Amino acid sequence: MYRNAVDKVVEVQERIVDVYAVNKADFLSLKDGTEIRLDRIVSVNGKPIAYCSN
């Protein structure tokens, strides 16, 4: 699950095919072509993401 551009939580079931950086931001791309900024991810495989402040 991730938050989209209008801050709505979106659930997807798709394979991650790449992780990359553009303009100092990290993204992942899914098999279906969806690109998600990593700081917008809420959970992966049902496990909440815990962000580190260090």
C-alpha positions as CSV (number, residue, x, y, z in Angstrom):
1,M,0.0,0.0,0.0
2,Y,1.1,3.5,-0.7
3,R,-0.2,7.1,-0.6
4,N,-0.8,8.6,-4.0
5,A,-0.5,12.2,-5.1
6,V,-3.8,13.2,-3.5
7,D,-2.8,11.3,-0.3
8,K,-5.3,8.5,-0.8
9,V,-4.0,5.0,0.3
10,V,-3.8,2.7,-2.7
11,E,-3.4,-1.1,-2.4
12,V,-1.6,-2.9,-5.2
13,Q,-0.6,-6.5,-5.8
14,E,2.3,-6.4,-8.2
15,R,5.9,-7.4,-8.4
16,I,8.7,-4.9,-7.7
17,V,11.1,-4.9,-10.7
18,D,13.4,-1.9,-10.0
19,V,14.5,0.5,-7.3
20,Y,16.2,3.7,-8.4
21,A,17.0,7.3,-7.6
22,V,16.0,10.4,-9.5
23,N,16.8,14.0,-8.4
24,K,17.7,12.9,-4.9
25,A,14.4,10.9,-4.4
26,D,14.2,7.1,-4.3
27,F,11.5,5.2,-6.3
28,L,10.5,1.7,-7.1
29,S,8.8,0.5,-10.3
30,L,6.3,-2.3,-10.5
31,K,5.9,-4.8,-13.3
32,D,2.8,-3.0,-14.5
33,G,4.8,0.2,-14.9
34,T,3.6,2.0,-11.8
35,E,6.3,4.1,-10.2
36,I,6.1,4.8,-6.4
37,R,8.3,7.2,-4.4
38,L,9.6,5.2,-1.5
39,D,8.6,7.7,1.1
40,R,5.0,7.3,0.0
41,I,4.9,3.5,0.9
42,V,2.7,2.6,3.8
43,S,3.2,-1.2,3.9
44,V,4.8,-4.1,1.9
45,N,3.4,-7.6,2.1
46,G,1.1,-6.5,4.9
47,K,3.9,-5.3,7.0
48,P,3.9,-1.6,8.0
49,I,7.0,0.4,7.0
50,A,8.9,2.0,9.8
51,Y,10.9,5.0,8.7
52,C,14.3,5.7,10.4
53,S,15.0,9.3,11.5
54,N,18.8,8.7,11.7
